[in-house]
Amino acid sequence: MNLRETFVWNLLIGASALTILYYLYLEYNNYNEYNIAWNDYSKEESGTDKELLSKINDLETKLKQKDEYKFTFKENNPTDLRRIIELEGMESYFGVSSNDIKVFAKVGNRAIVQYNGKPYKVALGDTIAGGKITILNDDELVFLRDGEEKRYSLKRKK
């Protein structure tokens, strides 16, 4: 072999040795990371992780609270649709817990009104639903509650 071939062979052997050393270094670092992860895993308690148990307990209590929650309508809610839409378990078009009265007719000196699903016969000056009947004639019934007057027509519709 001449000097040039020897140099090329030595150069290839040196590059190969450096490459092998570099990859050995990389594998050693990977092995160290693997050992650290394995040691962390072996120190953990499996199946009785306290943090996991506390999260499960929190979820169970939240689920129980949602199961026990009973939906109720708020008083005087302007978005109350029970008068328009029939809801299962609720009174049809006129809500059970409604604070309004519904006037049906006038018979003699009394008017027939409905409050909370029950009919009542009221006269001038009677109190119902936290309010008072202030005017009762053939044309209208005026109901005063909390300083607010509501007028109900008693005229027959043709």
KAZI-V509997 format. One record per helix or strand. SS is the DSSP state (2 for helix, 1 for strand). FROM is the first residue (numbers start at 1). LEN is the number of residues. If there is no record, write none. Layout:
ss from len
SS FROM LEN
SS FROM LEN
//
This chain:
ss from len
2 3 41
2 50 19
1 101 7
1 110 6
1 118 6
1 127 2
1 131 6
1 140 6
1 148 6
//
